[in-house]
């Protein structure tokens, strides 16, 4: 897989991405983050997680390399990368990464994240993952994975020492919830994903058809179950 092409593909669909991608359970954010924190939201995309954190009273700097994605974010949004975070040393209580850590899971990024964190500050990568214990959701993932292939990093099974020697062992909590969809909105969700955005037109149409076929008997509205995986690792 061309990782760079996938990572840079979202800007062309920034409006759709911002509208259709799910938010994160409040309970997960409350568990991971101290009250009223200074936070860098790294790989912030269109600011879905950024907005949630600000609504909870946190002071958030959004860092995103894609200009079109970053334009969707109000307030303090800065051009930057996980290996070059435009924030001073030891100034942040937490660094979050919503649906983004797999794009920059490197020792160089871990060192840079640790640089901007205060002592005992937290790195908090978080993902909404489809609940594949539900049979039709497993079938949906098989459709997805048949088109893109699984990435090397599986967000469900990160080792506790994933984030390098400047961090303690990572804690993991899981939160179950669901999002309401129609067939049309589920297709839009697929259209916001990198493997769709880098596909040619015949593959896009085939993928849309497969998704519609999968949910044709689910009624007009149905629930897509998720498990949110949230990790918390403290800077030593």
C-alpha positions as CSV (number, residue, x, y, z in Angstrom):
1,X,0.0,0.0,0.0
2,X,1.2,3.5,-0.8
3,X,1.0,4.9,2.7
4,X,1.8,8.5,1.7
5,X,-0.9,8.5,-1.0
6,X,-3.5,7.3,1.5
7,X,-2.4,9.7,4.1
8,X,-2.6,12.7,1.8
9,X,-5.9,11.6,0.1
10,X,-8.4,13.1,2.6
11,X,-8.2,16.8,1.7
12,X,-10.2,16.2,-1.5
13,X,-13.1,15.0,0.6
14,X,-12.6,17.3,3.6
15,X,-16.3,18.5,3.8
16,X,-17.6,14.9,3.6
17,X,-15.1,13.7,6.1
18,X,-16.1,16.3,8.6
19,X,-19.8,15.7,8.2
20,X,-19.9,11.9,8.1
21,X,-17.1,10.6,10.4
22,X,-18.2,9.8,13.9
23,X,-17.3,11.6,17.1
24,X,-15.9,9.9,20.2
25,X,-17.7,8.8,23.3
26,X,-17.5,11.4,26.0
27,X,-16.8,8.7,28.6
28,X,-13.6,7.7,26.7
29,X,-12.4,11.3,26.7
30,X,-13.2,11.8,30.4
31,X,-11.3,8.6,31.3
32,X,-8.2,9.6,29.2
33,X,-7.8,13.3,29.9
34,X,-7.5,15.5,33.1
35,X,-10.0,18.4,33.4
36,X,-9.2,21.7,31.6
37,X,-6.0,20.5,30.0
38,X,-3.6,22.1,27.5
39,X,-3.8,19.6,24.6
40,X,-2.2,19.2,21.1
41,X,-4.6,17.3,18.9
42,X,-2.1,15.7,16.5
43,X,-3.2,14.7,13.0
44,X,-6.4,16.7,13.8
45,X,-7.9,16.3,10.3
46,X,-11.0,18.5,10.1
47,X,-11.1,19.0,13.9
48,X,-13.8,16.4,14.9
49,X,-11.9,15.5,18.1
50,X,-10.6,19.1,18.5
51,X,-14.1,20.4,18.7
52,X,-15.2,17.8,21.2
53,X,-12.2,18.6,23.5
54,X,-12.8,22.3,23.3
55,X,-16.5,21.8,24.2
56,X,-15.3,20.0,27.3
57,X,-13.3,23.1,28.3
58,X,-9.8,22.0,27.2
59,X,-7.4,24.4,25.5
60,X,-6.6,22.7,22.2
61,X,-4.0,23.4,19.5
62,X,-4.9,21.4,16.4
63,X,-1.9,20.3,14.3
64,X,-2.7,19.0,10.8
65,X,-0.4,18.8,7.7
66,X,-3.2,18.9,5.1
67,X,-4.2,22.5,4.2
68,X,-7.8,21.6,3.0
69,X,-8.5,19.5,6.1
70,X,-7.0,22.2,8.5
71,X,-9.2,24.9,6.9
72,X,-12.3,23.1,8.5
73,X,-10.9,23.9,12.0
74,X,-11.8,27.1,13.8
75,X,-9.5,28.6,16.4
76,X,-5.8,27.6,16.9
77,X,-5.0,25.3,14.0
78,X,-1.4,24.9,12.9
79,X,0.4,23.3,10.0
80,X,2.7,20.6,11.3
81,X,3.5,16.9,11.5
82,X,4.1,14.3,14.2
83,X,7.8,14.7,13.7
84,X,7.7,18.5,13.7
85,X,5.0,19.8,16.2
86,X,4.9,23.6,16.2
87,X,4.6,23.9,20.0
88,X,7.2,24.7,22.7
89,X,8.9,22.1,24.9
90,X,7.1,20.7,27.9
91,X,4.0,22.9,27.5
92,X,1.2,20.4,27.1
93,X,-0.7,18.2,29.5
94,X,-1.7,15.8,26.7
95,X,-1.3,15.0,23.0
96,X,-4.2,13.3,21.4
97,X,-4.4,11.4,18.1
98,X,-8.0,10.7,16.9
99,X,-8.0,8.0,14.2
100,X,-4.5,9.1,13.2
101,X,-1.7,7.4,15.1
102,X,-1.2,4.7,12.5
103,X,0.0,7.3,10.1
104,X,3.0,8.3,12.2
105,X,3.8,5.3,14.5
106,X,7.6,5.9,14.5
107,X,10.3,6.4,17.1
108,X,10.9,9.9,15.7
109,X,7.3,10.8,16.3
110,X,7.3,9.4,19.9
111,X,10.4,11.5,20.7
112,X,8.7,14.6,19.3
113,X,5.4,13.9,21.2
114,X,7.4,13.5,24.4
115,X,9.2,16.8,23.8
116,X,6.0,18.9,23.9
117,X,4.5,17.1,26.9
118,X,5.0,18.1,30.5
119,X,6.3,15.6,33.0
120,X,3.6,13.0,33.6
121,X,1.7,14.3,30.6
122,X,-0.3,11.8,28.5
123,X,-0.2,10.6,24.9
124,X,-3.7,9.5,24.0
125,X,-4.3,7.8,20.7
126,X,-7.9,6.9,20.1
127,X,-9.9,5.0,17.5
128,X,-13.5,4.2,16.7
129,X,-13.3,0.6,15.5
130,X,-16.3,-1.3,13.9
131,X,-17.5,-4.0,16.3
132,X,-16.8,-7.1,14.3
133,X,-18.3,-9.4,16.9
134,X,-21.6,-8.5,15.1
135,X,-21.8,-10.8,12.0
136,X,-22.9,-8.2,9.4
137,X,-20.3,-5.8,10.6
138,X,-17.6,-8.5,10.2
139,X,-19.0,-8.9,6.6
140,X,-18.7,-5.1,6.1
141,X,-15.1,-5.2,7.3
142,X,-14.4,-8.0,4.9
143,X,-15.7,-5.8,2.0
144,X,-13.4,-2.9,3.3
145,X,-10.4,-5.1,3.8
146,X,-10.8,-6.8,0.4
147,X,-10.3,-3.4,-1.2
148,X,-7.5,-1.9,1.0
149,X,-5.7,-4.7,2.9
150,X,-5.0,-4.4,6.6
151,X,-2.4,-2.0,7.7
152,X,0.6,-3.4,9.6
153,X,-0.6,-1.6,12.7
154,X,-3.7,-3.0,14.3
155,X,-5.2,-0.4,16.6
156,X,-6.9,-3.1,18.7
157,X,-3.7,-4.8,19.8
158,X,-1.0,-2.3,20.5
159,X,1.6,-3.6,22.9
160,X,1.9,-1.7,26.2
161,X,5.4,-0.4,25.4
162,X,4.3,0.8,21.9
163,X,5.3,4.4,22.5
164,X,9.0,4.1,23.3
165,X,11.3,4.5,26.3
166,X,10.1,8.1,27.2
167,X,6.7,6.7,28.1
168,X,5.4,4.3,30.7
169,X,3.3,1.3,29.7
170,X,0.1,2.2,27.9
171,X,-3.3,1.7,29.6
172,X,-6.2,0.6,27.4
173,X,-9.9,1.1,27.9
174,X,-12.7,0.1,25.5
175,X,-16.1,1.8,25.1
176,X,-19.0,0.3,23.2
177,X,-21.6,2.4,21.4
178,X,-23.3,2.7,18.0
179,X,-24.0,5.3,15.3
180,X,-27.3,5.4,13.4
181,X,-27.0,5.1,9.6
182,X,-29.0,4.7,6.4
183,X,-27.6,2.9,3.3
184,X,-26.8,6.3,1.8
185,X,-24.9,7.5,4.9
186,X,-23.0,4.2,5.1
187,X,-21.9,4.7,1.5
188,X,-20.9,8.2,2.4
189,X,-18.8,6.9,5.3
190,X,-17.0,4.6,2.8
191,X,-16.5,7.5,0.4
192,X,-14.6,9.3,3.2
193,X,-12.0,6.6,3.6
194,X,-8.5,6.7,2.1
195,X,-8.8,3.4,0.3
196,X,-11.9,4.7,-1.5
197,X,-10.3,8.1,-2.3
198,X,-7.3,6.5,-4.0
199,X,-9.3,4.0,-6.0
200,X,-10.3,4.3,-9.6
201,X,-13.9,4.8,-10.6
202,X,-14.8,1.2,-11.4
203,X,-13.5,0.1,-8.0
204,X,-15.4,2.9,-6.3
205,X,-18.7,1.9,-7.9
206,X,-18.1,-1.8,-7.1
207,X,-17.4,-1.0,-3.4
208,X,-20.6,1.2,-3.1
209,X,-22.7,-1.6,-4.6
210,X,-21.3,-4.2,-2.3
211,X,-22.0,-2.0,0.8
212,X,-25.6,-1.4,-0.4
213,X,-26.2,-5.1,-1.0
214,X,-24.9,-5.9,2.5
215,X,-27.4,-3.7,4.3
216,X,-30.4,-4.0,1.9
217,X,-32.5,-5.9,4.5
218,X,-31.6,-3.7,7.5
219,X,-34.5,-1.3,7.1
220,X,-34.3,2.4,6.4
221,X,-32.3,3.2,9.5
222,X,-30.0,0.9,11.4
223,X,-27.2,0.9,14.0
224,X,-23.6,0.5,13.2
225,X,-21.9,-0.7,16.4
226,X,-18.4,0.5,17.4
227,X,-15.9,-0.2,20.1
228,X,-13.7,2.9,20.9
229,X,-10.2,2.0,21.8
230,X,-8.4,4.6,23.8
231,X,-4.8,4.3,25.1
232,X,-3.2,6.5,27.7
233,X,0.6,6.5,28.2
234,X,2.3,8.9,30.6
235,X,5.6,10.6,29.9
236,X,8.3,9.5,32.3
